[in-house]
Amino acid sequence: AGKKVKVLYYPVGSLPALPTLWDRTNVSNFRQFTGKAPTLSPPWDAWPVITTEQVAFRDFDFGAGALLALSPHPALSS
């Protein structure tokens, strides 16, 4: 059986904005595309969280800051 592929259709004239880049170091569009408020889109196929999953992750706490502090790269570590 083949895989199902979801195809996105955009109405004419409403394609997502794509920045024009002149070279690898071009950052002229940075503020335009990073200054927008983030929006979350719902998952394609939402599923309910069952009790066993909720219990398994009850005490789970994650913060990327802890991982970044361990990074050997000076720009990423605090």
mmCIF file of the N, C-alpha and C atoms, coordinates in Angstrom:
data_MODEL
# 
_entry.id   MODEL 
# 
loop_
_atom_site.group_PDB 
_atom_site.id 
_atom_site.type_symbol 
_atom_site.label_atom_id 
_atom_site.label_alt_id 
_atom_site.label_comp_id 
_atom_site.label_asym_id 
_atom_site.label_entity_id 
_atom_site.label_seq_id 
_atom_site.pdbx_PDB_ins_code 
_atom_site.Cartn_x 
_atom_site.Cartn_y 
_atom_site.Cartn_z 
_atom_site.occupancy 
_atom_site.B_iso_or_equiv 
_atom_site.pdbx_formal_charge 
_atom_site.auth_seq_id 
_atom_site.auth_comp_id 
_atom_site.auth_asym_id 
_atom_site.auth_atom_id 
_atom_site.pdbx_PDB_model_num 
ATOM 1   N N  . ALA A 1 1  ? 0.842  -1.186 0.000  1.00 0.00 ? 1  ALA A N  1 
ATOM 2   C CA . ALA A 1 1  ? 0.000  0.000  0.000  1.00 0.00 ? 1  ALA A CA 1 
ATOM 3   C C  . ALA A 1 1  ? 0.879  1.238  0.000  1.00 0.00 ? 1  ALA A C  1 
ATOM 4   N N  . GLY A 1 2  ? 0.490  2.225  -0.764 1.00 0.00 ? 2  GLY A N  1 
ATOM 5   C CA . GLY A 1 2  ? 1.261  3.464  -0.843 1.00 0.00 ? 2  GLY A CA 1 
ATOM 6   C C  . GLY A 1 2  ? 0.989  4.372  0.341  1.00 0.00 ? 2  GLY A C  1 
ATOM 7   N N  . LYS A 1 3  ? 1.903  5.274  0.561  1.00 0.00 ? 3  LYS A N  1 
ATOM 8   C CA . LYS A 1 3  ? 1.735  6.241  1.645  1.00 0.00 ? 3  LYS A CA 1 
ATOM 9   C C  . LYS A 1 3  ? 0.749  7.322  1.233  1.00 0.00 ? 3  LYS A C  1 
ATOM 10  N N  . LYS A 1 4  ? -0.022 7.785  2.199  1.00 0.00 ? 4  LYS A N  1 
ATOM 11  C CA . LYS A 1 4  ? -0.913 8.906  1.941  1.00 0.00 ? 4  LYS A CA 1 
ATOM 12  C C  . LYS A 1 4  ? -0.092 10.184 1.990  1.00 0.00 ? 4  LYS A C  1 
ATOM 13  N N  . VAL A 1 5  ? -0.316 11.058 1.054  1.00 0.00 ? 5  VAL A N  1 
ATOM 14  C CA . VAL A 1 5  ? 0.395  12.331 1.000  1.00 0.00 ? 5  VAL A CA 1 
ATOM 15  C C  . VAL A 1 5  ? -0.629 13.443 1.128  1.00 0.00 ? 5  VAL A C  1 
ATOM 16  N N  . LYS A 1 6  ? -0.369 14.356 2.050  1.00 0.00 ? 6  LYS A N  1 
ATOM 17  C CA . LYS A 1 6  ? -1.258 15.506 2.202  1.00 0.00 ? 6  LYS A CA 1 
ATOM 18  C C  . LYS A 1 6  ? -0.719 16.629 1.341  1.00 0.00 ? 6  LYS A C  1 
ATOM 19  N N  . VAL A 1 7  ? -1.563 17.149 0.487  1.00 0.00 ? 7  VAL A N  1 
ATOM 20  C CA . VAL A 1 7  ? -1.166 18.224 -0.420 1.00 0.00 ? 7  VAL A CA 1 
ATOM 21  C C  . VAL A 1 7  ? -1.792 19.519 0.074  1.00 0.00 ? 7  VAL A C  1 
ATOM 22  N N  . LEU A 1 8  ? -0.968 20.547 0.154  1.00 0.00 ? 8  LEU A N  1 
ATOM 23  C CA . LEU A 1 8  ? -1.474 21.851 0.568  1.00 0.00 ? 8  LEU A CA 1 
ATOM 24  C C  . LEU A 1 8  ? -1.872 22.646 -0.656 1.00 0.00 ? 8  LEU A C  1 
ATOM 25  N N  . TYR A 1 9  ? -3.054 23.172 -0.640 1.00 0.00 ? 9  TYR A N  1 
ATOM 26  C CA . TYR A 1 9  ? -3.521 24.015 -1.732 1.00 0.00 ? 9  TYR A CA 1 
ATOM 27  C C  . TYR A 1 9  ? -3.667 25.436 -1.215 1.00 0.00 ? 9  TYR A C  1 
ATOM 28  N N  . TYR A 1 10 ? -3.080 26.365 -1.898 1.00 0.00 ? 10 TYR A N  1 
ATOM 29  C CA . TYR A 1 10 ? -3.190 27.772 -1.532 1.00 0.00 ? 10 TYR A CA 1 
ATOM 30  C C  . TYR A 1 10 ? -4.019 28.478 -2.591 1.00 0.00 ? 10 TYR A C  1 
ATOM 31  N N  . PRO A 1 11 ? -4.980 29.310 -2.167 1.00 0.00 ? 11 PRO A N  1 
ATOM 32  C CA . PRO A 1 11 ? -5.731 30.095 -3.149 1.00 0.00 ? 11 PRO A CA 1 
ATOM 33  C C  . PRO A 1 11 ? -4.775 30.990 -3.938 1.00 0.00 ? 11 PRO A C  1 
ATOM 34  N N  . VAL A 1 12 ? -5.124 31.266 -5.168 1.00 0.00 ? 12 VAL A N  1 
ATOM 35  C CA . VAL A 1 12 ? -4.280 32.104 -6.017 1.00 0.00 ? 12 VAL A CA 1 
ATOM 36  C C  . VAL A 1 12 ? -4.027 33.436 -5.326 1.00 0.00 ? 12 VAL A C  1 
ATOM 37  N N  . GLY A 1 13 ? -2.782 33.851 -5.295 1.00 0.00 ? 13 GLY A N  1 
ATOM 38  C CA . GLY A 1 13 ? -2.409 35.123 -4.684 1.00 0.00 ? 13 GLY A CA 1 
ATOM 39  C C  . GLY A 1 13 ? -2.178 35.063 -3.186 1.00 0.00 ? 13 GLY A C  1 
ATOM 40  N N  . SER A 1 14 ? -2.287 33.880 -2.571 1.00 0.00 ? 14 SER A N  1 
ATOM 41  C CA . SER A 1 14 ? -2.091 33.807 -1.124 1.00 0.00 ? 14 SER A CA 1 
ATOM 42  C C  . SER A 1 14 ? -0.959 32.861 -0.733 1.00 0.00 ? 14 SER A C  1 
ATOM 43  N N  . LEU A 1 15 ? -0.010 32.664 -1.619 1.00 0.00 ? 15 LEU A N  1 
ATOM 44  C CA . LEU A 1 15 ? 1.124  31.803 -1.289 1.00 0.00 ? 15 LEU A CA 1 
ATOM 45  C C  . LEU A 1 15 ? 1.891  32.381 -0.116 1.00 0.00 ? 15 LEU A C  1 
ATOM 46  N N  . PRO A 1 16 ? 2.514  31.525 0.694  1.00 0.00 ? 16 PRO A N  1 
ATOM 47  C CA . PRO A 1 16 ? 3.297  32.039 1.818  1.00 0.00 ? 16 PRO A CA 1 
ATOM 48  C C  . PRO A 1 16 ? 4.418  32.947 1.316  1.00 0.00 ? 16 PRO A C  1 
ATOM 49  N N  . ALA A 1 17 ? 4.734  33.952 2.093  1.00 0.00 ? 17 ALA A N  1 
ATOM 50  C CA . ALA A 1 17 ? 5.797  34.887 1.706  1.00 0.00 ? 17 ALA A CA 1 
ATOM 51  C C  . ALA A 1 17 ? 7.149  34.193 1.775  1.00 0.00 ? 17 ALA A C  1 
ATOM 52  N N  . LEU A 1 18 ? 7.919  34.340 0.738  1.00 0.00 ? 18 LEU A N  1 
ATOM 53  C CA . LEU A 1 18 ? 9.269  33.790 0.708  1.00 0.00 ? 18 LEU A CA 1 
ATOM 54  C C  . LEU A 1 18 ? 10.252 34.939 0.528  1.00 0.00 ? 18 LEU A C  1 
ATOM 55  N N  . PRO A 1 19 ? 11.263 35.011 1.387  1.00 0.00 ? 19 PRO A N  1 
ATOM 56  C CA . PRO A 1 19 ? 12.225 36.109 1.261  1.00 0.00 ? 19 PRO A CA 1 
ATOM 57  C C  . PRO A 1 19 ? 13.137 35.916 0.054  1.00 0.00 ? 19 PRO A C  1 
ATOM 58  N N  . THR A 1 20 ? 13.623 37.009 -0.469 1.00 0.00 ? 20 THR A N  1 
ATOM 59  C CA . THR A 1 20 ? 14.612 36.960 -1.542 1.00 0.00 ? 20 THR A CA 1 
ATOM 60  C C  . THR A 1 20 ? 15.985 37.070 -0.902 1.00 0.00 ? 20 THR A C  1 
ATOM 61  N N  . LEU A 1 21 ? 16.831 36.114 -1.168 1.00 0.00 ? 21 LEU A N  1 
ATOM 62  C CA . LEU A 1 21 ? 18.180 36.111 -0.612 1.00 0.00 ? 21 LEU A CA 1 
ATOM 63  C C  . LEU A 1 21 ? 19.181 36.350 -1.728 1.00 0.00 ? 21 LEU A C  1 
ATOM 64  N N  . TRP A 1 22 ? 20.105 37.261 -1.482 1.00 0.00 ? 22 TRP A N  1 
ATOM 65  C CA . TRP A 1 22 ? 21.106 37.584 -2.496 1.00 0.00 ? 22 TRP A CA 1 
ATOM 66  C C  . TRP A 1 22 ? 22.321 36.671 -2.385 1.00 0.00 ? 22 TRP A C  1 
ATOM 67  N N  . ASP A 1 23 ? 22.699 36.306 -1.181 1.00 0.00 ? 23 ASP A N  1 
ATOM 68  C CA . ASP A 1 23 ? 23.815 35.383 -0.963 1.00 0.00 ? 23 ASP A CA 1 
ATOM 69  C C  . ASP A 1 23 ? 23.652 34.772 0.429  1.00 0.00 ? 23 ASP A C  1 
ATOM 70  N N  . ARG A 1 24 ? 24.594 33.939 0.829  1.00 0.00 ? 24 ARG A N  1 
ATOM 71  C CA . ARG A 1 24 ? 24.491 33.218 2.101  1.00 0.00 ? 24 ARG A CA 1 
ATOM 72  C C  . ARG A 1 24 ? 24.503 34.132 3.319  1.00 0.00 ? 24 ARG A C  1 
ATOM 73  N N  . THR A 1 25 ? 25.076 35.312 3.192  1.00 0.00 ? 25 THR A N  1 
ATOM 74  C CA . THR A 1 25 ? 25.186 36.205 4.346  1.00 0.00 ? 25 THR A CA 1 
ATOM 75  C C  . THR A 1 25 ? 24.104 37.277 4.375  1.00 0.00 ? 25 THR A C  1 
ATOM 76  N N  . ASN A 1 26 ? 23.168 37.247 3.440  1.00 0.00 ? 26 ASN A N  1 
ATOM 77  C CA . ASN A 1 26 ? 22.119 38.263 3.359  1.00 0.00 ? 26 ASN A CA 1 
ATOM 78  C C  . ASN A 1 26 ? 21.129 38.108 4.510  1.00 0.00 ? 26 ASN A C  1 
ATOM 79  N N  . VAL A 1 27 ? 20.982 39.150 5.316  1.00 0.00 ? 27 VAL A N  1 
ATOM 80  C CA . VAL A 1 27 ? 20.031 39.125 6.428  1.00 0.00 ? 27 VAL A CA 1 
ATOM 81  C C  . VAL A 1 27 ? 19.038 40.286 6.340  1.00 0.00 ? 27 VAL A C  1 
ATOM 82  N N  . SER A 1 28 ? 18.867 40.835 5.153  1.00 0.00 ? 28 SER A N  1 
ATOM 83  C CA . SER A 1 28 ? 18.014 42.013 4.995  1.00 0.00 ? 28 SER A CA 1 
ATOM 84  C C  . SER A 1 28 ? 16.549 41.738 5.336  1.00 0.00 ? 28 SER A C  1 
ATOM 85  N N  . ASN A 1 29 ? 16.106 40.499 5.265  1.00 0.00 ? 29 ASN A N  1 
ATOM 86  C CA . ASN A 1 29 ? 14.714 40.153 5.569  1.00 0.00 ? 29 ASN A CA 1 
ATOM 87  C C  . ASN A 1 29 ? 14.523 39.671 7.000  1.00 0.00 ? 29 ASN A C  1 
ATOM 88  N N  . PHE A 1 30 ? 15.581 39.648 7.786  1.00 0.00 ? 30 PHE A N  1 
ATOM 89  C CA . PHE A 1 30 ? 15.529 39.041 9.113  1.00 0.00 ? 30 PHE A CA 1 
ATOM 90  C C  . PHE A 1 30 ? 14.411 39.616 9.981  1.00 0.00 ? 30 PHE A C  1 
ATOM 91  N N  . ARG A 1 31 ? 14.373 40.922 10.128 1.00 0.00 ? 31 ARG A N  1 
ATOM 92  C CA . ARG A 1 31 ? 13.364 41.534 11.005 1.00 0.00 ? 31 ARG A CA 1 
ATOM 93  C C  . ARG A 1 31 ? 11.945 41.336 10.483 1.00 0.00 ? 31 ARG A C  1 
ATOM 94  N N  . GLN A 1 32 ? 11.791 41.360 9.177  1.00 0.00 ? 32 GLN A N  1 
ATOM 95  C CA . GLN A 1 32 ? 10.457 41.197 8.595  1.00 0.00 ? 32 GLN A CA 1 
ATOM 96  C C  . GLN A 1 32 ? 9.867  39.833 8.949  1.00 0.00 ? 32 GLN A C  1 
ATOM 97  N N  . PHE A 1 33 ? 10.692 38.793 8.916  1.00 0.00 ? 33 PHE A N  1 
ATOM 98  C CA . PHE A 1 33 ? 10.172 37.444 9.122  1.00 0.00 ? 33 PHE A CA 1 
ATOM 99  C C  . PHE A 1 33 ? 10.305 36.947 10.553 1.00 0.00 ? 33 PHE A C  1 
ATOM 100 N N  . THR A 1 34 ? 11.116 37.596 11.374 1.00 0.00 ? 34 THR A N  1 
ATOM 101 C CA . THR A 1 34 ? 11.226 37.168 12.764 1.00 0.00 ? 34 THR A CA 1 
ATOM 102 C C  . THR A 1 34 ? 10.473 38.084 13.705 1.00 0.00 ? 34 THR A C  1 
ATOM 103 N N  . GLY A 1 35 ? 10.011 39.213 13.216 1.00 0.00 ? 35 GLY A N  1 
ATOM 104 C CA . GLY A 1 35 ? 9.291  40.152 14.058 1.00 0.00 ? 35 GLY A CA 1 
ATOM 105 C C  . GLY A 1 35 ? 7.809  39.847 14.177 1.00 0.00 ? 35 GLY A C  1 
ATOM 106 N N  . LYS A 1 36 ? 7.331  38.854 13.458 1.00 0.00 ? 36 LYS A N  1 
ATOM 107 C CA . LYS A 1 36 ? 5.914  38.508 13.503 1.00 0.00 ? 36 LYS A CA 1 
ATOM 108 C C  . LYS A 1 36 ? 5.614  37.676 14.747 1.00 0.00 ? 36 LYS A C  1 
ATOM 109 N N  . ALA A 1 37 ? 4.423  37.847 15.268 1.00 0.00 ? 37 ALA A N  1 
ATOM 110 C CA . ALA A 1 37 ? 4.007  37.059 16.430 1.00 0.00 ? 37 ALA A CA 1 
ATOM 111 C C  . ALA A 1 37 ? 3.877  35.591 16.027 1.00 0.00 ? 37 ALA A C  1 
ATOM 112 N N  . PRO A 1 38 ? 4.373  34.671 16.857 1.00 0.00 ? 38 PRO A N  1 
ATOM 113 C CA . PRO A 1 38 ? 4.259  33.253 16.519 1.00 0.00 ? 38 PRO A CA 1 
ATOM 114 C C  . PRO A 1 38 ? 2.812  32.785 16.610 1.00 0.00 ? 38 PRO A C  1 
ATOM 115 N N  . THR A 1 39 ? 2.446  31.891 15.737 1.00 0.00 ? 39 THR A N  1 
ATOM 116 C CA . THR A 1 39 ? 1.118  31.287 15.785 1.00 0.00 ? 39 THR A CA 1 
ATOM 117 C C  . THR A 1 39 ? 1.282  29.780 15.717 1.00 0.00 ? 39 THR A C  1 
ATOM 118 N N  . LEU A 1 40 ? 0.466  29.094 16.445 1.00 0.00 ? 40 LEU A N  1 
ATOM 119 C CA . LEU A 1 40 ? 0.503  27.637 16.433 1.00 0.00 ? 40 LEU A CA 1 
ATOM 120 C C  . LEU A 1 40 ? -0.608 27.129 15.535 1.00 0.00 ? 40 LEU A C  1 
ATOM 121 N N  . SER A 1 41 ? -0.294 26.137 14.751 1.00 0.00 ? 41 SER A N  1 
ATOM 122 C CA . SER A 1 41 ? -1.325 25.527 13.920 1.00 0.00 ? 41 SER A CA 1 
ATOM 123 C C  . SER A 1 41 ? -1.663 24.167 14.519 1.00 0.00 ? 41 SER A C  1 
ATOM 124 N N  . PRO A 1 42 ? -2.910 23.767 14.427 1.00 0.00 ? 42 PRO A N  1 
ATOM 125 C CA . PRO A 1 42 ? -3.294 22.479 15.007 1.00 0.00 ? 42 PRO A CA 1 
ATOM 126 C C  . PRO A 1 42 ? -2.646 21.331 14.237 1.00 0.00 ? 42 PRO A C  1 
ATOM 127 N N  . PRO A 1 43 ? -2.437 20.200 14.895 1.00 0.00 ? 43 PRO A N  1 
ATOM 128 C CA . PRO A 1 43 ? -1.859 19.051 14.196 1.00 0.00 ? 43 PRO A CA 1 
ATOM 129 C C  . PRO A 1 43 ? -2.821 18.539 13.129 1.00 0.00 ? 43 PRO A C  1 
ATOM 130 N N  . TRP A 1 44 ? -2.258 17.869 12.128 1.00 0.00 ? 44 TRP A N  1 
ATOM 131 C CA . TRP A 1 44 ? -3.102 17.317 11.061 1.00 0.00 ? 44 TRP A CA 1 
ATOM 132 C C  . TRP A 1 44 ? -4.129 16.357 11.632 1.00 0.00 ? 44 TRP A C  1 
ATOM 133 N N  . ASP A 1 45 ? -3.647 15.429 12.427 1.00 0.00 ? 45 ASP A N  1 
ATOM 134 C CA . ASP A 1 45 ? -4.532 14.415 12.994 1.00 0.00 ? 45 ASP A CA 1 
ATOM 135 C C  . ASP A 1 45 ? -4.440 14.491 14.513 1.00 0.00 ? 45 ASP A C  1 
ATOM 136 N N  . ALA A 1 46 ? -5.349 15.200 15.134 1.00 0.00 ? 46 ALA A N  1 
ATOM 137 C CA . ALA A 1 46 ? -5.334 15.332 16.588 1.00 0.00 ? 46 ALA A CA 1 
ATOM 138 C C  . ALA A 1 46 ? -5.799 14.027 17.223 1.00 0.00 ? 46 ALA A C  1 
ATOM 139 N N  . TRP A 1 47 ? -5.192 13.678 18.340 1.00 0.00 ? 47 TRP A N  1 
ATOM 140 C CA . TRP A 1 47 ? -5.610 12.493 19.058 1.00 0.00 ? 47 TRP A CA 1 
ATOM 141 C C  . TRP A 1 47 ? -5.696 12.849 20.536 1.00 0.00 ? 47 TRP A C  1 
ATOM 142 N N  . PRO A 1 48 ? -6.592 12.198 21.258 1.00 0.00 ? 48 PRO A N  1 
ATOM 143 C CA . PRO A 1 48 ? -6.729 12.508 22.683 1.00 0.00 ? 48 PRO A CA 1 
ATOM 144 C C  . PRO A 1 48 ? -5.541 11.967 23.473 1.00 0.00 ? 48 PRO A C  1 
ATOM 145 N N  . VAL A 1 49 ? -5.188 12.651 24.535 1.00 0.00 ? 49 VAL A N  1 
ATOM 146 C CA . VAL A 1 49 ? -4.138 12.167 25.429 1.00 0.00 ? 49 VAL A CA 1 
ATOM 147 C C  . VAL A 1 49 ? -4.806 11.217 26.408 1.00 0.00 ? 49 VAL A C  1 
ATOM 148 N N  . ILE A 1 50 ? -4.327 9.980  26.417 1.00 0.00 ? 50 ILE A N  1 
ATOM 149 C CA . ILE A 1 50 ? -4.946 8.992  27.298 1.00 0.00 ? 50 ILE A CA 1 
ATOM 150 C C  . ILE A 1 50 ? -4.325 9.076  28.695 1.00 0.00 ? 50 ILE A C  1 
ATOM 151 N N  . THR A 1 51 ? -5.022 8.545  29.659 1.00 0.00 ? 51 THR A N  1 
ATOM 152 C CA . THR A 1 51 ? -4.612 8.642  31.060 1.00 0.00 ? 51 THR A CA 1 
ATOM 153 C C  . THR A 1 51 ? -3.214 8.083  31.288 1.00 0.00 ? 51 THR A C  1 
ATOM 154 N N  . THR A 1 52 ? -2.874 6.956  30.674 1.00 0.00 ? 52 THR A N  1 
ATOM 155 C CA . THR A 1 52 ? -1.541 6.368  30.900 1.00 0.00 ? 52 THR A CA 1 
ATOM 156 C C  . THR A 1 52 ? -0.436 7.295  30.401 1.00 0.00 ? 52 THR A C  1 
ATOM 157 N N  . GLU A 1 53 ? -0.675 8.003  29.303 1.00 0.00 ? 53 GLU A N  1 
ATOM 158 C CA . GLU A 1 53 ? 0.318  8.964  28.815 1.00 0.00 ? 53 GLU A CA 1 
ATOM 159 C C  . GLU A 1 53 ? 0.414  10.150 29.769 1.00 0.00 ? 53 GLU A C  1 
ATOM 160 N N  . GLN A 1 54 ? -0.719 10.604 30.245 1.00 0.00 ? 54 GLN A N  1 
ATOM 161 C CA . GLN A 1 54 ? -0.741 11.733 31.170 1.00 0.00 ? 54 GLN A CA 1 
ATOM 162 C C  . GLN A 1 54 ? 0.027  11.386 32.445 1.00 0.00 ? 54 GLN A C  1 
ATOM 163 N N  . VAL A 1 55 ? -0.153 10.173 32.952 1.00 0.00 ? 55 VAL A N  1 
ATOM 164 C CA . VAL A 1 55 ? 0.544  9.728  34.163 1.00 0.00 ? 55 VAL A CA 1 
ATOM 165 C C  . VAL A 1 55 ? 2.044  9.601  33.893 1.00 0.00 ? 55 VAL A C  1 
ATOM 166 N N  . ALA A 1 56 ? 2.409  9.067  32.745 1.00 0.00 ? 56 ALA A N  1 
ATOM 167 C CA . ALA A 1 56 ? 3.826  8.872  32.419 1.00 0.00 ? 56 ALA A CA 1 
ATOM 168 C C  . ALA A 1 56 ? 4.590  10.190 32.369 1.00 0.00 ? 56 ALA A C  1 
ATOM 169 N N  . PHE A 1 57 ? 3.939  11.257 31.960 1.00 0.00 ? 57 PHE A N  1 
ATOM 170 C CA . PHE A 1 57 ? 4.615  12.545 31.826 1.00 0.00 ? 57 PHE A CA 1 
ATOM 171 C C  . PHE A 1 57 ? 4.238  13.535 32.937 1.00 0.00 ? 57 PHE A C  1 
ATOM 172 N N  . ARG A 1 58 ? 3.622  13.053 33.998 1.00 0.00 ? 58 ARG A N  1 
ATOM 173 C CA . ARG A 1 58 ? 3.137  13.923 35.069 1.00 0.00 ? 58 ARG A CA 1 
ATOM 174 C C  . ARG A 1 58 ? 4.236  14.827 35.639 1.00 0.00 ? 58 ARG A C  1 
ATOM 175 N N  . ASP A 1 59 ? 5.399  14.292 35.938 1.00 0.00 ? 59 ASP A N  1 
ATOM 176 C CA . ASP A 1 59 ? 6.473  15.081 36.545 1.00 0.00 ? 59 ASP A CA 1 
ATOM 177 C C  . ASP A 1 59 ? 7.500  15.552 35.530 1.00 0.00 ? 59 ASP A C  1 
ATOM 178 N N  . PHE A 1 60 ? 7.181  15.451 34.266 1.00 0.00 ? 60 PHE A N  1 
ATOM 179 C CA . PHE A 1 60 ? 8.125  15.845 33.219 1.00 0.00 ? 60 PHE A CA 1 
ATOM 180 C C  . PHE A 1 60 ? 8.217  17.364 33.144 1.00 0.00 ? 60 PHE A C  1 
ATOM 181 N N  . ASP A 1 61 ? 9.443  17.853 33.127 1.00 0.00 ? 61 ASP A N  1 
ATOM 182 C CA . ASP A 1 61 ? 9.686  19.288 33.016 1.00 0.00 ? 61 ASP A CA 1 
ATOM 183 C C  . ASP A 1 61 ? 10.890 19.458 32.103 1.00 0.00 ? 61 ASP A C  1 
ATOM 184 N N  . PHE A 1 62 ? 10.759 20.260 31.088 1.00 0.00 ? 62 PHE A N  1 
ATOM 185 C CA . PHE A 1 62 ? 11.858 20.429 30.145 1.00 0.00 ? 62 PHE A CA 1 
ATOM 186 C C  . PHE A 1 62 ? 12.092 21.893 29.865 1.00 0.00 ? 62 PHE A C  1 
ATOM 187 N N  . GLY A 1 63 ? 13.338 22.264 29.856 1.00 0.00 ? 63 GLY A N  1 
ATOM 188 C CA . GLY A 1 63 ? 13.735 23.614 29.470 1.00 0.00 ? 63 GLY A CA 1 
ATOM 189 C C  . GLY A 1 63 ? 14.991 23.514 28.634 1.00 0.00 ? 63 GLY A C  1 
ATOM 190 N N  . ALA A 1 64 ? 14.981 24.080 27.443 1.00 0.00 ? 64 ALA A N  1 
ATOM 191 C CA . ALA A 1 64 ? 16.135 23.986 26.549 1.00 0.00 ? 64 ALA A CA 1 
ATOM 192 C C  . ALA A 1 64 ? 17.350 24.690 27.129 1.00 0.00 ? 64 ALA A C  1 
ATOM 193 N N  . GLY A 1 65 ? 17.146 25.615 28.060 1.00 0.00 ? 65 GLY A N  1 
ATOM 194 C CA . GLY A 1 65 ? 18.259 26.344 28.652 1.00 0.00 ? 65 GLY A CA 1 
ATOM 195 C C  . GLY A 1 65 ? 19.294 25.429 29.271 1.00 0.00 ? 65 GLY A C  1 
ATOM 196 N N  . ALA A 1 66 ? 18.852 24.344 29.890 1.00 0.00 ? 66 ALA A N  1 
ATOM 197 C CA . ALA A 1 66 ? 19.783 23.400 30.509 1.00 0.00 ? 66 ALA A CA 1 
ATOM 198 C C  . ALA A 1 66 ? 20.668 22.744 29.459 1.00 0.00 ? 66 ALA A C  1 
ATOM 199 N N  . LEU A 1 67 ? 20.112 22.424 28.318 1.00 0.00 ? 67 LEU A N  1 
ATOM 200 C CA . LEU A 1 67 ? 20.909 21.817 27.251 1.00 0.00 ? 67 LEU A CA 1 
ATOM 201 C C  . LEU A 1 67 ? 21.871 22.824 26.641 1.00 0.00 ? 67 LEU A C  1 
ATOM 202 N N  . LEU A 1 68 ? 21.409 24.047 26.457 1.00 0.00 ? 68 LEU A N  1 
ATOM 203 C CA . LEU A 1 68 ? 22.267 25.068 25.863 1.00 0.00 ? 68 LEU A CA 1 
ATOM 204 C C  . LEU A 1 68 ? 23.443 25.392 26.775 1.00 0.00 ? 68 LEU A C  1 
ATOM 205 N N  . ALA A 1 69 ? 23.237 25.335 28.079 1.00 0.00 ? 69 ALA A N  1 
ATOM 206 C CA . ALA A 1 69 ? 24.318 25.621 29.021 1.00 0.00 ? 69 ALA A CA 1 
ATOM 207 C C  . ALA A 1 69 ? 25.421 24.576 28.924 1.00 0.00 ? 69 ALA A C  1 
ATOM 208 N N  . LEU A 1 70 ? 25.084 23.368 28.494 1.00 0.00 ? 70 LEU A N  1 
ATOM 209 C CA . LEU A 1 70 ? 26.070 22.295 28.357 1.00 0.00 ? 70 LEU A CA 1 
ATOM 210 C C  . LEU A 1 70 ? 26.794 22.327 27.022 1.00 0.00 ? 70 LEU A C  1 
ATOM 211 N N  . SER A 1 71 ? 26.361 23.175 26.117 1.00 0.00 ? 71 SER A N  1 
ATOM 212 C CA . SER A 1 71 ? 26.935 23.223 24.776 1.00 0.00 ? 71 SER A CA 1 
ATOM 213 C C  . SER A 1 71 ? 28.375 23.714 24.816 1.00 0.00 ? 71 SER A C  1 
ATOM 214 N N  . PRO A 1 72 ? 29.281 23.055 24.071 1.00 0.00 ? 72 PRO A N  1 
ATOM 215 C CA . PRO A 1 72 ? 30.667 23.519 24.014 1.00 0.00 ? 72 PRO A CA 1 
ATOM 216 C C  . PRO A 1 72 ? 30.833 24.761 23.140 1.00 0.00 ? 72 PRO A C  1 
ATOM 217 N N  . HIS A 1 73 ? 29.804 25.089 22.358 1.00 0.00 ? 73 HIS A N  1 
ATOM 218 C CA . HIS A 1 73 ? 29.904 26.249 21.470 1.00 0.00 ? 73 HIS A CA 1 
ATOM 219 C C  . HIS A 1 73 ? 29.699 27.522 22.283 1.00 0.00 ? 73 HIS A C  1 
ATOM 220 N N  . PRO A 1 74 ? 30.648 28.478 22.246 1.00 0.00 ? 74 PRO A N  1 
ATOM 221 C CA . PRO A 1 74 ? 30.549 29.672 23.086 1.00 0.00 ? 74 PRO A CA 1 
ATOM 222 C C  . PRO A 1 74 ? 29.311 30.528 22.824 1.00 0.00 ? 74 PRO A C  1 
ATOM 223 N N  . ALA A 1 75 ? 28.800 30.517 21.614 1.00 0.00 ? 75 ALA A N  1 
ATOM 224 C CA . ALA A 1 75 ? 27.619 31.334 21.309 1.00 0.00 ? 75 ALA A CA 1 
ATOM 225 C C  . ALA A 1 75 ? 26.354 30.745 21.922 1.00 0.00 ? 75 ALA A C  1 
ATOM 226 N N  . LEU A 1 76 ? 26.361 29.443 22.208 1.00 0.00 ? 76 LEU A N  1 
ATOM 227 C CA . LEU A 1 76 ? 25.171 28.790 22.742 1.00 0.00 ? 76 LEU A CA 1 
ATOM 228 C C  . LEU A 1 76 ? 25.204 28.624 24.249 1.00 0.00 ? 76 LEU A C  1 
ATOM 229 N N  . SER A 1 77 ? 26.376 28.562 24.838 1.00 0.00 ? 77 SER A N  1 
ATOM 230 C CA . SER A 1 77 ? 26.454 28.371 26.282 1.00 0.00 ? 77 SER A CA 1 
ATOM 231 C C  . SER A 1 77 ? 26.312 29.709 26.989 1.00 0.00 ? 77 SER A C  1 
ATOM 232 N N  . SER A 1 78 ? 25.811 29.655 28.198 1.00 0.00 ? 78 SER A N  1 
ATOM 233 C CA . SER A 1 78 ? 25.586 30.913 28.924 1.00 0.00 ? 78 SER A CA 1 
ATOM 234 C C  . SER A 1 78 ? 26.753 31.258 29.822 1.00 0.00 ? 78 SER A C  1 
# 
